[in-house]
Amino acid sequence: MNYPLVILLCVGLLDQTARAIRMDKIADSKLCSDAECSHILSMTKALDDFIAPDCRFINIKKGQMVYVYSKLIPAEGNGVFWSGSAYSERYVDQMGRIGYFPAVVVKETHVFTDSPVQMPTTDMDFYCD
């Protein structure tokens, strides 16, 4: 085994964790397509621009495709937020970055699962780096 490589990897992970900022939870549970929330729930198209208020969220431009990985189940008084990643040819700098956005700024164009799984959110769902 290559121990120096393992040590460098561990140090890198610890450094990333040290710079992370714990933010307030937006919801206590979420809907996902699988237990790991790793598969896409649905595909959407942005109806309007959305500017992220903090690092938990992503910027969305009108017309972008947004892949939805989870849908937060709102606590009383909170809006409905989904988690996903925005894609378009014009905004390649954001591609692959996952964050939250209001459900009202997108329209679902394709749903990939008819029976989502309800999962509890964790503190890691709301960390910023």
C-alpha positions as CSV (number, residue, x, y, z in Angstrom):
1,M,0.0,0.0,0.0
2,N,1.2,3.5,-0.8
3,Y,1.1,5.1,2.7
4,P,2.3,8.6,1.8
5,L,-0.6,8.8,-0.7
6,V,-3.1,7.7,2.0
7,I,-1.7,10.3,4.4
8,L,-1.9,13.1,1.9
9,L,-5.5,12.1,1.1
10,C,-6.5,12.1,4.8
11,V,-4.8,15.5,5.4
12,G,-6.7,16.9,2.3
13,L,-10.0,15.6,3.7
14,L,-9.3,17.0,7.1
15,D,-8.4,20.4,5.6
16,Q,-11.7,20.4,3.6
17,T,-13.7,19.6,6.8
18,A,-11.8,22.3,8.7
19,R,-12.9,25.0,6.2
20,A,-16.5,23.9,6.1
21,I,-19.1,26.1,7.7
22,R,-22.1,24.6,9.4
23,M,-25.3,26.4,8.4
24,D,-28.8,26.3,9.8
25,K,-30.9,23.3,8.7
26,I,-33.7,24.3,6.2
27,A,-35.7,21.1,6.8
28,D,-35.6,17.9,8.8
29,S,-36.4,15.5,6.0
30,K,-36.2,15.2,2.2
31,L,-37.5,13.1,-0.6
32,C,-34.9,11.2,-2.7
33,S,-35.0,8.5,-5.4
34,D,-32.8,6.2,-3.4
35,A,-31.4,5.9,0.2
36,E,-28.2,7.7,-0.7
37,C,-29.9,10.5,-2.7
38,S,-27.4,9.8,-5.5
39,H,-29.8,9.3,-8.4
40,I,-31.8,12.0,-10.1
41,L,-35.4,12.5,-9.0
42,S,-36.4,14.7,-11.9
43,M,-35.2,17.1,-14.6
44,T,-36.5,20.7,-14.6
45,K,-36.1,23.9,-16.6
46,A,-35.6,27.2,-14.9
47,L,-38.5,29.6,-15.3
48,D,-36.6,32.5,-13.8
49,D,-33.2,33.6,-12.5
50,F,-32.3,32.8,-8.9
51,I,-29.3,34.4,-7.1
52,A,-28.0,32.2,-4.2
53,P,-28.2,34.0,-0.9
54,D,-25.5,31.9,0.7
55,C,-23.2,28.9,0.0
56,R,-25.9,26.3,0.5
57,F,-27.7,27.4,-2.6
58,I,-26.8,27.5,-6.4
59,N,-27.3,30.3,-8.9
60,I,-29.8,29.5,-11.6
61,K,-30.3,31.3,-14.9
62,K,-33.6,31.3,-16.8
63,G,-33.7,28.5,-19.3
64,Q,-31.1,26.3,-17.6
65,M,-31.7,22.6,-17.1
66,V,-31.6,21.7,-13.4
67,Y,-31.2,18.1,-12.3
68,V,-33.0,17.5,-9.0
69,Y,-31.4,15.1,-6.5
70,S,-33.7,15.8,-3.5
71,K,-36.7,17.7,-2.4
72,L,-36.8,19.1,1.1
73,I,-39.9,18.6,3.0
74,P,-40.5,22.1,4.5
75,A,-40.9,22.8,8.1
76,E,-43.8,25.0,9.0
77,G,-43.3,28.5,7.7
78,N,-40.4,27.6,5.4
79,G,-40.6,27.6,1.6
80,V,-40.1,24.6,-0.6
81,F,-36.5,24.0,-1.6
82,W,-35.0,21.4,-3.8
83,S,-31.4,20.3,-4.2
84,G,-29.8,19.9,-7.6
85,S,-27.3,20.9,-10.2
86,A,-27.8,23.4,-13.0
87,Y,-26.4,22.8,-16.5
88,S,-26.2,24.9,-19.6
89,E,-23.6,25.6,-22.3
90,R,-23.3,29.3,-21.2
91,Y,-22.6,28.6,-17.5
92,V,-20.2,25.7,-17.5
93,D,-18.4,27.1,-14.3
94,Q,-21.4,25.9,-12.2
95,M,-21.7,22.5,-13.8
96,G,-21.6,19.7,-11.2
97,R,-22.1,22.0,-8.2
98,I,-25.0,20.8,-6.1
99,G,-27.1,23.2,-4.0
100,Y,-30.5,24.3,-3.0
101,F,-33.0,26.5,-4.9
102,P,-36.7,27.4,-4.6
103,A,-39.0,24.9,-6.3
104,V,-41.0,27.8,-7.7
105,V,-38.2,28.9,-10.1
106,V,-38.3,25.6,-12.0
107,K,-40.8,23.5,-13.9
108,E,-40.4,19.7,-13.9
109,T,-40.1,18.4,-17.4
110,H,-39.4,14.7,-16.6
111,V,-39.9,12.7,-13.4
112,F,-37.6,9.6,-13.0
113,T,-39.2,7.9,-10.1
114,D,-42.9,7.5,-9.0
115,S,-42.1,6.4,-5.5
116,P,-39.5,8.6,-3.8
117,V,-37.9,7.6,-0.5
118,Q,-38.3,9.9,2.6
119,M,-35.0,10.4,4.4
120,P,-34.0,12.5,7.4
121,T,-31.6,15.4,6.6
122,T,-28.3,15.6,8.4
123,D,-26.0,18.4,9.3
124,M,-23.9,17.5,6.3
125,D,-26.8,18.5,4.0
126,F,-26.3,22.1,5.0
127,Y,-22.5,22.5,5.2
128,C,-20.8,25.1,3.1
129,D,-17.2,24.9,1.9
